[in-house]
Amino acid sequence: MARAVSGIEPLVAMEIRRSGLGVVRGLRHREVWFEAPSQADLLSLRTADDVLLAAAVVDGIGHGRSALRRLARAARELDVGRLTPSGLGVEVSASFVGRRNYTRFEIEDAVGAELARPLRVPYHSRREGGRPPRAARSWRVTIEGDQAVIAVRVADRPLHRRAYKTASIRGTLHPPVAAAMAQLARLGEARTVLDPCCGAGTTLIEAGALAGAPGVRLAGFDHDPAALAAATANAATDAGKPFAWAVADAGRIPMAGGSVDRVLVNPPWGRQVPPRGSLTRDLGPLWREVRRVLAPDGLAVALVHDGIPRGFAVEEAVQVSLMGQHPVITVLSPR
């Protein structure tokens, strides 16, 4: 079971199919269910937040508190020792869709106590705001409709915690969303990929992992020198890719007209990162520059919060839920 940002579940399913990692069996809210012949390559998924092994599917989970007893019984019947090493304990994270007469913490405690008992290890509850130790084995319970899934994480940490992410800044983009943008960009034989508001470099690094052309040029600009320092540090873990970072105003991109095959951009939208330079009043200069530098057959993939920019044709739009907001990943071609 792959966990995903709400809205990009179909893109996760597409990545699973294209990469040959498994056979997709269904989609739910923030979940993609699939069968895989082995766990060997599952950690290569880039659009997924996490990958888990579904240990139990429990039907008949209602809105009443009897659901807690049903979930506890299902956890008690699992062969936990076969599914996971003991580690330094057990931790559980739960979520559900819709209203219930119980809380996520009650679900976690009901299931966690039963999972920990046969292993003779402590269960680390989150009820009082505690943080489980990193070595604790991570389980997840999700409920949608009358069906619950009890699953255990395949890796030691969630997939969205990228190893390259050694430096960060405010407003840095969630890596699986950046990977989804790169996937929608149809990078194929693109030779030049630009991010004019690159921040900590997440979007370009994810694009570099998916780019098909061996000599692809990855150019990132930002108004903030601290952001460029973070991008440089993060990209250092992939020295084989030709990244180029420079301080520049996104409303005055220092590249020739028609020279860029793909633009990937998460523009500043004033909540975490205020617009600067020529974008202080509005994002108009950014979109004019994007149109100028794009090749006639180029594409721009943008995470937009305030409507589709003028001067582009929309080829695809995917609304996502991110940090309480609902931006849209848009695939744009110049008119």
Buried (B, 14 or more C-beta within 10 A) or exposed (E): BBBBBEBBBBBBBBBBEEEEBBEBEEBBBBBBBBEBEEEEEBEEBBBBBBBBBBBBEBEEBEBEEEBBEBBBEBBBEBEBEEBBEBBBBBBBBBBBEEEBEBEBBBBBBBBBBBBBBBBEBBBBBBEEEEEBEEEBBBBBBBBBEEEBBBBBBBBEEBBBEBEBBEBBBEBBBBBBBBBBBBBBBBBEEBBBBBBBBBBBBBBBBBBBBBBEBEEBBBBBBBBBEEBBBBBBBBBEEEEEBEBEBEEBBBBEBEBEEBBBBBBBBBBBBEEEBEBBEBBEEEBBBBBBBBBBBBBEEBBBBBBBBEEBBEEBEEBEEBEBBBEEEEBBBBBBBBE
